[in-house]
Amino acid sequence: MEQPPINPSGASSMPSGAASRCYWHSEVETRLSCSRCGKPICPQCLVQVPVGIRCRDCGRVSRMPTYDVSAPYLARAVAVAVAVAVGGGILWALVNGSFLRGIPFVSSLMAVAVGYAAGELISRATNKKRGTTLAWLAGGAVVAAFLVSWVARPFGFEIWGLLFILFGVIIAVQRVR
């Protein structure tokens, strides 16, 4: 069977006078066909895509590979998030208990450092994948690191400390979102 000619709109059309039946609705006559595979399609079945009109099969939208996080990558991300939460929390507690405690904002800057580390390490562990699930993991790792540091060495914090923790969460989320 010869391919029908393609018109400038991107849709294939049948030669004049040669109507065909829709591939999915056999009772509907049509002069349209898919610009990719050539199946006859009716206006009810067509899918508008940037390159013209396609049938249901050819016009399916697939997820971008960058945002398609499979189970093995997700397991890696969870492992890294737990490691960052524990390791970052212990490091944060050590900084709070050391001589650096007297320097203003050092403890708060640890939130930013843990946030950057969480986002970057999760991104690298998942082969630079991105997505909402990874963003939640990265942000949760920062909050968990704060909780680990606070449980290991309780310390007082004020509004500035909470703002820096929020800033650390935002940095972590932006690295994988």
C-alpha positions as CSV (number, residue, x, y, z in Angstrom):
1,M,0.0,0.0,0.0
2,E,1.4,3.4,-1.0
3,Q,1.8,6.1,1.7
4,P,-0.6,8.9,1.4
5,P,0.8,12.4,0.6
6,I,1.6,14.7,3.5
7,N,0.0,18.1,3.5
8,P,1.8,21.2,4.9
9,S,-0.2,21.0,8.2
10,G,1.7,17.8,9.0
11,A,-1.4,15.5,8.6
12,S,-1.5,13.0,5.8
13,S,-4.5,13.2,3.6
14,M,-6.0,10.8,1.3
15,P,-6.1,11.6,-2.5
16,S,-9.2,13.5,-3.4
17,G,-12.3,11.4,-3.5
18,A,-10.7,8.4,-1.7
19,A,-12.2,8.4,1.7
20,S,-11.2,5.7,4.1
21,R,-12.5,4.3,7.4
22,C,-11.1,5.2,10.7
23,Y,-8.8,2.5,12.1
24,W,-10.6,2.5,15.5
25,H,-14.1,3.6,14.4
26,S,-14.9,1.6,11.3
27,E,-18.3,3.4,10.9
28,V,-16.6,6.8,10.4
29,E,-15.3,7.9,7.0
30,T,-12.2,10.0,7.1
31,R,-9.6,11.6,4.9
32,L,-7.1,12.0,7.6
33,S,-4.2,9.7,8.4
34,C,-1.4,9.6,10.9
35,S,1.7,11.5,9.8
36,R,3.9,8.8,11.2
37,C,2.4,5.4,10.4
38,G,-0.3,6.3,7.9
39,K,-3.3,4.7,9.7
40,P,-6.6,6.4,8.8
41,I,-7.9,8.4,11.8
42,C,-11.1,10.4,12.4
43,P,-11.1,13.7,14.3
44,Q,-12.1,11.9,17.5
45,C,-9.0,9.7,17.4
46,L,-6.4,12.2,16.3
47,V,-3.7,13.5,18.7
48,Q,-2.2,16.9,17.9
49,V,1.6,16.9,18.4
50,P,4.2,19.5,17.4
51,V,4.9,17.7,14.1
52,G,1.3,17.3,13.0
53,I,-1.5,14.9,13.6
54,R,-0.8,11.4,14.9
55,C,-2.9,8.4,15.8
56,R,-3.4,7.2,19.4
57,D,-0.5,4.8,19.2
58,C,2.1,7.2,17.7
59,G,1.0,10.3,19.6
60,R,1.5,8.8,23.1
61,V,3.5,11.1,25.4
62,S,6.3,9.4,27.2
63,R,8.1,10.6,30.3
64,M,11.5,12.2,29.8
65,P,14.3,9.8,30.9
66,T,15.6,12.4,33.3
67,Y,12.4,12.2,35.3
68,D,11.9,8.5,35.1
69,V,13.3,7.2,38.4
70,S,13.3,3.4,38.4
71,A,13.3,1.3,41.6
72,P,17.1,0.7,41.7
73,Y,17.8,4.4,41.4
74,L,15.2,5.1,44.1
75,A,16.8,2.6,46.4
76,R,20.2,4.3,45.8
77,A,18.6,7.7,46.6
78,V,17.1,6.4,49.8
79,A,20.4,4.9,50.9
80,V,22.3,8.2,50.2
81,A,19.6,10.2,52.0
82,V,19.9,8.0,55.1
83,A,23.7,8.3,54.9
84,V,23.6,12.1,54.5
85,A,21.1,12.3,57.4
86,V,23.2,10.3,59.8
87,G,26.6,11.5,58.6
88,G,25.6,15.1,58.2
89,G,23.8,15.0,61.6
90,I,26.9,13.7,63.4
91,L,29.1,16.3,61.7
92,W,26.6,19.0,62.5
93,A,26.6,17.9,66.2
94,L,30.5,17.9,66.2
95,V,30.5,21.4,64.9
96,N,28.0,22.5,67.5
97,G,30.2,21.0,70.3
98,S,33.6,22.3,69.0
99,F,35.4,25.5,69.4
100,L,33.6,26.7,66.2
101,R,30.4,27.1,68.2
102,G,31.4,30.6,69.3
103,I,31.6,31.8,65.7
104,P,28.3,33.3,64.7
105,F,26.2,31.3,62.1
106,V,28.7,28.4,61.8
107,S,26.0,26.0,63.1
108,S,23.5,27.5,60.7
109,L,25.8,27.3,57.8
110,M,26.0,23.6,58.4
111,A,22.3,23.4,57.3
112,V,23.3,24.9,54.0
113,A,26.3,22.5,53.6
114,V,24.2,19.5,54.5
115,G,21.5,20.7,52.0
116,Y,24.0,21.1,49.2
117,A,25.6,17.7,50.0
118,A,22.2,15.9,50.2
119,G,21.1,17.3,46.8
120,E,24.4,16.7,45.0
121,L,25.0,13.2,46.4
122,I,21.4,12.1,45.6
123,S,21.7,13.6,42.1
124,R,25.0,11.8,41.5
125,A,23.8,8.5,43.0
126,T,20.8,8.5,40.6
127,N,22.8,9.4,37.5
128,K,21.5,13.0,37.6
129,K,17.9,12.0,37.6
130,R,15.3,14.5,38.8
131,G,11.8,14.4,40.2
132,T,9.5,15.1,43.1
133,T,10.3,11.9,45.0
134,L,14.0,12.7,44.9
135,A,13.3,16.3,46.0
136,W,11.3,15.0,49.0
137,L,14.2,12.7,49.9
138,A,16.8,15.4,49.7
139,G,14.7,17.9,51.8
140,G,13.9,15.1,54.3
141,A,17.6,14.3,54.6
142,V,18.4,17.8,55.7
143,V,15.6,17.8,58.3
144,A,16.7,14.4,59.5
145,A,20.3,15.5,59.7
146,F,19.2,18.4,61.9
147,L,17.2,16.1,64.1
148,V,20.1,13.7,64.4
149,S,22.4,16.6,65.4
150,W,19.9,17.9,67.9
151,V,19.4,14.4,69.5
152,A,23.2,13.8,69.6
153,R,24.0,17.2,71.2
154,P,20.9,19.3,72.1
155,F,21.4,23.0,71.4
156,G,19.3,26.1,71.4
157,F,18.3,27.6,68.1
158,E,16.4,30.7,67.2
159,I,14.5,32.0,64.1
160,W,17.8,32.4,62.2
161,G,18.6,28.7,62.7
162,L,15.2,27.7,61.3
163,L,15.6,30.0,58.3
164,F,19.0,28.4,57.6
165,I,17.5,25.0,57.8
166,L,14.8,26.1,55.4
167,F,17.5,27.5,53.1
168,G,19.3,24.1,53.3
169,V,16.2,22.3,52.4
170,I,15.6,24.6,49.4
171,I,19.1,24.1,48.2
172,A,18.8,20.3,48.5
173,V,15.4,20.3,46.7
174,Q,16.7,22.5,43.9
175,R,19.6,20.2,43.2
176,V,17.3,17.3,42.3
177,R,14.1,19.0,41.1
